[in-house]
Amino acid sequence: MQYIVIHDTEASWDTTLKLVQDPTYVSWHYSVRSTDGLIAQHVPTKDVAWHAGNWYVNMHSIGIEHEGFAPSGATWYSEPMYRNSAKLVKYLADKYDIPLDRGHILGHDQVPGITPAGVAGMHWDPGPYWDWQHYFQLMGAPLQAHAVASSDVVRILPGFEGNVHPVTGCETATVACEPQGANFVYLRTAPSASVYQLPCAAKPSCSRPMDLALTYQLPACQPTSLAFTCWAMCPSVERRV
Ligand SMILES: [Zn+2]
């Protein structure tokens, strides 16, 4: 067992229970209810369930569904749901020796398609409105922002509630979604006047260093962009991007 895959059902609780009992439908190990975090188990963890759209991942994972609709995000992803789900993940990770990190506790939206043709059909749940930072905090394994000089990989922890970005296609392709806190930042490779602008007084702070990486610039302070300077101001960040 290597992974735990986090999903949302795109269905109400009643429908979820009907679907998982339908022998012609797919399967998963656990469901978590939105209102109170109730957990139901449908498949023993020793058995493979059909939930990830990737048979290798299915063979090596436990699938946990969460009642809700990804486009509505926080409306469904309640605190009792986060808390009980985090407890369940922590328990399972301990039992099966699965590391509590984002390389092993996956969103369905991270699971790769097994062929190039299959990629477009992969699911995007639990989506941009699942609060991974909070979820890992509840597991007692908070995510760490980092950048390592020897690697091109950085982790940015942008926060959640105040981290609002344009998202389209929740209901209809190209149509803007209702603004709400999200779990991502857009990757930028060059300064841009259209990205977030902070007043000069809002100096970057090392308490939330990654908030300021990549997407922020302070044109009133330095016309060229402080996006990179922000990194250098924080001792935990060693690398420019
Ligand atoms: Zn899914």
Residues whose N, C-alpha, C, O or C-beta is under 5 A from the ligand:
A	BS01	ZN	H7 D8 H51 H108 H123 D125
